[in-house]
Amino acid sequence: MGIEIERKFTVTGDGWRAAAERVQPMAQGYLNSLAALEGGGQRASVRVRIEGDRAFLNLKSREPGHTRQEFDYPVPVEDARQLLALCVGGRIEKRRHYVRHAGHLWEVDEFIGDNAGLVVAELELASADEAYARPDWLGIEVTDLQRYYNLALAERPYSRWDPVEREPPLR
């Protein structure tokens, strides 16, 4: 069983761009809906993702907080294209920038399409209490805010958020 311990943050400014060591375009979609998870009909999201010339089927449990079960399986790209056509909600399109800072690899997701304008940074940790340095460009933590989950963005993209939702939460 795979375990993912991930923290998610808003991003302020473009200070991270100069430190990005590579960028990977991604397209992904979900074979189940947020309503199925919230209603208890399903206990995991099922995602298909194409990353350049590779593709994956991913299952991620939906426990609250930053720790989840995660399973990632490679699939042929053509199969992934066909699965994307079966997805519910919209497609998530983004550019993932890999940025090293103080010994950690940050994934900065710059969304395009219906989620253009949204930029978030994710950090996977080895343990829930692992210390990490905060880069200057890191904003507010949104790990526990469902509207920032990719599954939620597929159903209700950033372009449909009202001005209050777009404001970083006060924490």
BELMO-V626511 format. One record per helix or strand of 3 or more residues. SS is the DSSP state (@ for helix, = for strand). FROM is the first residue (numbers start at 0). TO is the last residue. If there is no record, write none. Layout:
SS/FROM/TO
SS/FROM/TO
This chain:
=/2/10
@/16/18
=/19/29
@/33/37
=/43/50
=/53/60
=/66/73
@/76/83
=/87/100
=/103/111
@/112/114
=/118/123
=/137/140
@/145/147
@/149/154
@/157/159
@/162/165
